Each structure stands twice: as C-alpha cells, then as structure tokens.
Amino acid sequence: MNIQVLAEHKLSSVAPLKQCNVEKKEVELILPIPSKLLQFSMLQIPQNPEFILFYGRGVLHLHESRGIQDLGLPRWDLSLCLVVVVFILYFSLWKGVKSSGKVVYITATMPYVVLFVLLIRGITLPGSMDGIRAYLHIDFKRLNNLETGPPDFLPFHVLFRNVCGLLAGAGLVFIIYPEAISTLPGSTFWAIVFFIMLLTLGIDSSMGGMEAVITGLSDDFKILKRHRKLFTFATAFGTFLVALCCITNGGIYVLTLLDKYAAGTSILFAVLIEAIGVSWFYGVDRFSEDIERMMGFKPGLYWRLCWKFVSPTFLLFVVIASTVTSTGLKYDEYVFPNWSNVVGWSVAMSSMLFVPCYAIYKFCSVPGTFKERIAYCITPEHEQHLVAEGNIRQFTLKHWLAI
C-alpha cells in the first residue's frame, strides 16, 4: 500500500484527515510539514488509517524516534501548549482554595455538558442500541487481566502526565473520539469544544494532585506556607521541566512508562495503606463519629463494612496480583528495553518505600519500650498522652472489633 503525506497549511471547514480512500488503499494526509512529498509503505492498513496516521505522525512524530532511548528535543508547538497549561495551573492554585474553588466551577461542569451533547448525538445514530448493549455487556474474561489502571492522585511525578493533557487514554481521546466528532454537523466547532473540554478535564485532575502536594508540604513546613505563591510557582515550574520529556518525538514512550509505573500499583498501595490506617488503627467507628460531627449524620453499616473489610481486602488482592502478573512495557508493536522496566519499578518504589521507611524512622525516634513505641506509632498525636498513662485503645480487642 502506498500512503502519501502532503504539506499544506490551509484551514478548511472539513477536517483534512477525513479525506481517505480506504477501498483503494490510498491515504492522503495533509500535515504542516516542509513542502516535500513523503512516501512510505505499510504492510497492512489499520481500521481508521486517517486518524491513526495523523495522530502518530502529525501529532506524536513517532516516525522520528527509534524508541525511549531516542527522545529528541521537545516539540516547539507542544511546548507552547504546555507553557499555557502550566500558567493556568499556577494562577488556579496560587491562592489556594480561594482561586481553585472558582476554577472548579468550569473545569468540573464543562465535561458533563460536552459529553451530554455527544450522548444525544450518539443515541440518534443508526445502530445506537447495539452500541449501548455492547457498552453494558460484561466480559468476565477481562478479570483475568490484573494490570491496574491509571488513577491520578499520588505520587508527585504522576502530575507530569496530567499536565501533558490526559494522554493516558491516547487511543480513545485522540483517535476514537475525534472520529465520532467528525460525524457531527459543524464538526470543526465541536472538535474545538471537545479539546477545550479535555483541557479543562486535565487541569481539574492536575489541580487535585498538585493541591495535595502543595497543601501537605505547606502544613508541615511553615516557611512554605508563608511563601505559598513562590512555592506554587516552583512546583508548577518543576512539573513543566519534567513534562518536557513527554512532548518530545519519543515522549509517548515516557508517558507510557509513567502511566504504568507511576500511576498504577504504587497508587493502589498508597490507598491500601490509607484504608488500613483509617479503618483499623484509627478506627472506623471514630472515623464515622468524625463524619457525623461534620455532616450531621453517621455513615450506614454498609459503608463501614466496606471501609473496614471489603476495600482493604480487595486492594490487597489487586496490589499483590498486579505486581505478580506484571509484564514488560509495550506501546503498540514497540517493546521497551529491559532497562526501562527497571527505571519504571524504581519510579514506583520511590513512593511505596516511603511508607516502611517513615514507619521505621518514627519507631526509632519516639522514646519508651518496644511496646510503647508501637503504641506511639499507631496512636493519633492528640491522644499520645494516654500512652504514658497506659491507656492504649489500640491494644484492646474492642478497638479492633468495633464497626
């Protein structure tokens, strides 16, 4: 098959990547590249060649990278977009809740508006019920795949991925959805709205993660709290520098590595430790009482059972299974070298090891006997005076059985 990529800079009301003759196995793709005709051959044509080729060559420039060891320089156009996103993040966070609370009104509601429009359009298309049935169909065989997904919360380096614009679901976001939008009347307008929605979605996700880092460190170090604006700028700038690796010609390989190792098992491990700490050491009964004082009602028995038994058990199973069944990295047909998997696990362990390391540090730093040190480590700070009195709630059977 012969595929031709033509140089062109003219805007059109019809997306140029829609012009494709699949029956003749010829694809003509208009890209902003030097005025030289590029020709290359492929063994087989993909299902949606125009969208896949435009994304792979026109956006990612994967053909200019030989792999993760050959990243190249950051792309100037994506760098400008990254600068804009980082500035938006900074001015959304520099005053804390006062600024971020106002931004959330837009970033949290716009995705629902756009997706609702796409839903209305989707259910009016022929065969929409077949799509709904396929969406609601449960494939239990997928449970055999225990690889974890990419939640966006901690650790710090997962923020770099968010800033690059939610590329974690690259195939869905930049191939499937644009193809669906191209069927809408006025597709150019809806394409602009859709990608603005993606921007707001990425900013909203990044704000949550960065706010957790900034607020957490500011609470522990008063000097950072006094200079919050400067600290927020330093955090955003550091994010920008590392995110530059993700917008090079081989940036998708870095993004894939971070997506699996920085936002997979390590995140679930952190959530597992939080669930155990709150539900077992602090006590799900006291946690429910705290919620009652704040909200005016106590969580039901269902929630308390989930917090204490179901969630920790499920998370423990997933963490162990995903670690044991973990395979080497792949991006489409590209297989990552072994050293990249070592780097990935180092990134994952960089956050997971903080839990046992800090536990050992805390145990060694508090005074008393072995039993008293254990008591100090698992007792809230405002109750640690009870340890000296010998009234240790965590050493009673009632504490561990309470629901």
N, C-alpha and C positions, 0 to 999 in steps of 0.2 A: 504494500500500500504506500502511496506517495502522499505526504502531508506537506502543504506549503504554508509558511507563515509570512504574511506580508506586512510591511511597515506602513503605518498610517496614523495620523494624529487627529483626524476629523471626527467630531462628535456626531452622533446620529440618534434619531428618536428610537431606532431599533437597535437593540444590543447586538454588536457585530459577532459575538460568539454564538448567536443563534443561527448564523448562516452556515449550514453544513449539509453536504450531500452524503448521507451515510450509505445509500444504496450503491453509489459509485465508488465508495470507499475513498473519497477525497474530502479533506477538511481544509478550508481556507480560513485562517485565523488572523484578525487584524490586531497587531500589537504595536505599542510605541517603542520600536527598536530602530537601529540605524537602517537607512534605506538600502538594504541589501537583502535579497531573497534567500531565506534559509530553507533548506530542504533536508529532510531526514526520513528515514524509513522505520516502520514499526512492524512487528510480526503479526500483531492482531489489533483490531480496533476495539476500544472499550465501549461500554454500553452508552455512555454520554460523552463522546470524544471532545466536543467543542468546549464543554465546561471543564473537563478534567485537564485538557491541554492548556486552556487559558490559565487555570489555577496553578498547574505545575510549572509552566514555562513563563507565563506572563506575570504571575504574582510571586511565586517562590523562587523562580530561576534555578530550579533543581538541576537543570542540564549543565549549569556552570559549576557544580560541586560534585566531587567524586565520593563524598561521604562526610562523616562527622569530623574526620581528620583534615578536611579541606573546606573550612567555613567561608573563607574570603572576607572581604570588608563589608560593613553594614551598608545596606541599600539606602541611598540618599532620600528617596521618596518615603520609604517606611520610617526612616529616622525622623523626618519632619512630623509624620503622624505620631510617632512615639513621643516627641517633644510636646506636642499639643496635649496628648493624653496625660502626660506627667504633670503639666501645668494645671490641667483641670483637676487632677487628683490633689495637687498641693493646695489649691485655693478652696477645695471642698473640705479639706481636713485641717487647715492651719488654725482654725478657731475651735476645733473640737466639735462637740455636738451642736453648737450654735450655727456652724456652717454646714456640717454634714447632714444635719436633720432637715435642712431646707432642700438640699440637693436630692435627697432620697425621694421626695415627693415626685420628682421627674423620673429618676432612674428606676424606681420601683414600679411605677404605674405604666410607663410607656410600653414595655414589652407585652403587657397584657392587652393593650389596645391594638397593637400591630398583629399579634397572634390571633386575636379575635377576628380581625378583618380577614386574615388568611383562612381561619376556620370557616367563616361564612362563604368565602370563595370556594373552599375545598368541598363543602357539602353540596354545592350547586353543580359540581362537575359530574359527568357520567362515570359510573363505577365507584362513586364515593362510598357506598355502603360496603363494597368489597374491601376498600382501604380501611374502613372503621373496623370491620371484622378481623382483618389481618393485624391491626393495631392492638385489639383486645385479646387476640389469641395468645395463650400462654404456652411457650415452648419449654417444657420442664427439662429437656435435654441440656438447655443452656446452663442449668445449675451445675453441670459438670465442669464448667469454666469458672474457676475460683479466683481469677485475676480480679483485683479490686479496681474500682473506678476512681475518678479524679476529683474528690471534693476539694473546695478552696477555703481553707481556713488557716492552718499552720502546716509547716513551719514558714519562716520568713522568706526562704528562697522561692516558695511557690507563688509569691506575689509577682515575681518577674514574668511568669507565664500569663497571669491575668492582664498585666499591662499591655501585653502584645495583642490583646483583642480576642480572647476566648478561642485560641487556635486549637484547644484540646479536642474539640469536635470538628476538626477541619473539614472532613468529608461531608458532614451534614451541613455545616454552616456555609461553606464556600462552593459547594457543588450541588447538593440536593435542593437546598432552599432557593438559591438563585435560579435554578431550572424551573422550580414551581412558580416563582415570582414572574418569570418571563411569560407565563401564560395569562397573567392578569392584564386587563385593559389598562393602558398607561403604565406599562411595566417599568419604564425608566424612573418614573416618580416613586413607585412602590419599592424599587430597588434602593433608591436613596433613603427612603423611610426605614427600610429593613436594616440597612447597615448603620444608620443612626441609632436604631434600637439596639443593635449589637454593641455599639459604643457605650450606650448608657448601661447595658447589662454588664459589660466588662468593668466599667467604672464602679458600679454598685458592688460588684463582687470584690474588686480590689480595695474599695473603701473599708469594707468589713475586716479584711485581713490586715490592712495597714493600720487601721484604728486600734486593733487588738495589740499590735506590736508597740505602737506609739504610746497608747494609754498605759499598757502594762509596764513598760520601762519608765515612763514618767512618774508613775505611782511609787516605784521603788527608788528612783534617783531624783531627788528634789531639784537638782540643778537642771535636769532635762525639763522638768515641769515649769521652771521659771523661764526657760528659753524654748518654749514649745514650738513656736513658729520656725526657729532656726533648726530645731531637731526634726521637725516635719519636713523641712526642705532637704536636710541631709539624708533622710530616709528615702524621699522621693528621688533625689539625685542618685543615690546608691542603687536604687531599683532601676533607674534609667541606664546606668553604666552596664549592669549585668544583663539587662534586657537587650542590649545591643547585640549580644551573641545570638539572639533569637531572630534577628532580622537581617542576617547575612544570607548568602546564597544557600548555605547549608544549615540555616537557622532552624528549619523544621526538624532536623535531627536532634539538636539541642533541646528543642521544645518537647519532642517525643521522650527523651531521656528524663527531663524534669517531670513530665506528665505522669510517667510510670513510677519513678522512684521518689520524687519529692512530694507527690500528691496521691500516693496510694496507701501502701501498708503503713507507712510512718504516720499518716493522718489517723488511720483507724486505731493504731497503737496509742496515740495520744488520747483519743476519745475513750478507749478502753480504760486507760489509767484514770481519766476524769470520772468515768462511771463508777469504778471501784472506789475511788477516793470519796466521792459524794455519797453514794448509796450505802457503802459498808463502813468506812472509817468515820465519816461524819455522821452518817445515819439517815436513812430515807425518811424516818419519822420526824426528825428535827428539820430536815430539808422541807418536808411538807408543811410543818408548822411555820417556817420562814415564809413560804409562799402564801400561807393563809394570812399572815400579818401584813403582807404587801398587797395581796389581791382581794382579801376578804372572804376567800373560800379555800377549802383544803382539797388537793387533788384526790380523785377517786382511787379505789382499790386497784383498778386496772392499771393505772399509771404507776402506782407504787410498786406493783408486782413486776411490771416491765422494767422499771429503773433498777430494781434490786436483783432480779433473776434473769429475765429474758434478754435484755440488752447486753449485759456483761458476758453471758454465755454465748450469744450469737457473735459478738465482736471478737471474743477469744477464738472461736472456731474459725472465723474468716481470716484473722491475722495469722494464725498458725497455718491454715490451708493455703492462703495466698503466698506465704513465704516458702512452704514446702514445694508447691507446684509452680513456682515462678520459673519462667523460661527466659531465654535471651531476647534482647530487643530486636524488633523488626519494624521497618517502615515500608509498607508495600512489599516490593521484592528485595529491598535492601536489608541485609543482615548486618547489624552492628558488630564491630570488633569486640573481642573479649575484654579489652581494657576499658571500654565504655561501660560495660556492665559492672566492673569493679568500681568505676567512678560513681555510677548510679547508686550502688549499695552504700558507698561512702557518704553520699548526699543523704540517703535515707537514714543511715545510722547516726549522722551528725545531730539529728534531732532526737532520735529514740534513746541514744545513750545518755542524754541529759537527765532522764528520769532516774536511772540507777545511780548515776554519778552524784546527783544532788542528794539522793537519799543517803548515800554513804557519807557525803560531806556533812549533812545535817546530823546524822547519828554520831559522828566523831566530834562535832563541835558543841553538843549540849553536854552538861555535867550529869553526874549521877552514875548509878549502877547500870548494868546491861538492861535490866527490866525498866528502869526509869528512863533511860534513853529511848527505848522503844516507845514508851508512853508519851514522851515529849514529841516524838516524830509523828504520832498519829492523833494527837490532841490539838484542837484549834487553839490559836495563840491566846485568845481571851479566856480560855479555860485551863491554861497551863499551871495556874496557881494551885489547882486541885491535885496535880501530880505530886507536888510537895506534901500535900495533906494525905496522900494515899488514897484519895477518892477518884479512881480512874474508871470512867464509864466504859471505855473500850475493853476493859478486862472482865466485864460481866457478860453472862450468857444472854441476859435480857437485851443488851445492846445489839447483839448480832442477830437475834430473832425478831427484833422489832420491825414492824411494817406500818 
